[in-house]
């Protein structure tokens, strides 16, 4: 699992008006919202974010894309922009990339819906 900084979670929860209770164990998974991917991408580009904030917001975006794929809605139009950010900031998002790639697991049945897309980036 991706380790997110509490300060970033608090900052982004407020900035994005996320429906968090403060008791989330996996903030990015529990608050993933496929309908808000575009909004999250805009926030990533326009808010003043620390590297830790970017890691948390990218984790939220990736979880939202995975949830969208899981729901059968197909590829979000924002995927190419997210993929470009991941490529440009690969070192910053290494932990997220490794998580979603399911490295070491060659059984597609155990992968996330997002795994093939993230593996294609590398």
N, C-alpha and C positions, 0 to 999 in steps of 0.2 A: 504494500500500500504506500501511497505517496504521503510524506510527512509535510504537513502544512503548518505554518506559523500562526499561532492564535491571534496575534495582532493583525495579520493580513485577513484572517477570517472575519474578525470584528469589523475592520475597515470596509471590506467588500460587501459584507452583509448589509451594512448601513448604506453604502453608496448605491447599491443595486436594489435596495428595499426587498431583500430576500426574506421569505417567510420562515426564518430560522427561529428555533426555540432556545438555542444555546446549549441544547443537550445532544446535538448531532455527534455521532461517533465518526462517520465518514461524510463530512460536510459537503464535499463536492459531489458525492453520489446521491445523498439524500436531497440535495437542493438542485440537482440537475433538472433543466427545463428545456426541452427541445424547442418550445415556442419562443424562447428568449436568446437563442444562439446569436442572432444578428445584434441584439442589444449588448450581449456579453463581448462580442468582437469589437463593437464601437467603443465600449468602455475600455477595453484593453488598449486601444489605440489613442484614446483621448484623455483618460484620467492620468493623473500624476501617480505612477505606480513604482514602488520599490521592486527590486528583483524578487523578493519573497511574495509580494502582491501579484506579480506576473505569474509566478509559479502556481499560486492558488487559483487565479482566474483562468489560466490555461487548463488546470485540472477540472474546473467547473465546466469549461467549454467542451473538453473531451468527453466528460461524462454525459453531457447533454447530447452530443453527437451520437454517442453509443446508445443512449436511450431512444433517440429518434430512429436509428437503424433498427433497434430491437422492436420498436412499435410498428415497423413495416412502412414507415413514411418515406423511406429512401434517403438518398444522399442529400444533405442540406446544401443549398447553393453557396454557403459560406465556406465549405470545406477547403477549396483551393486557397483561400486567404489564410485559413488556420494552418494549413500545411506549409504555406510560405513562411509564416511566423515561426513555426516549429523548425524549419530548415535554417532560418536566419539566426535563431536563438537556441540552437541545438544543445549547447553546453548547459544553458540555464534550465532547459526542460528535459534533461537526460533521464531523471528519475521517472517522470511521467511517460516518456517514450518507452523506457524499459518495462514499466508496469503494463501499458496497453499492448506492447509487442508480445507479451507472454513468452519472453525469452526462455529457451530451454524446453518449451512445451511444443512438441511437434504434432500434437493431436488437435486438429481443427475443432473438434467437438467441445474442447475445453476452452477455446478462445472466446474473447468478447466479440461482439459484432464489429467493433472498430479495429480489431487486431489486424486484419489483412490490409487495411488502409494505412495503418501506422507502420507495418512492416514494409510496405511499398515505398515509404519515405526514405528508408535506410538503405 
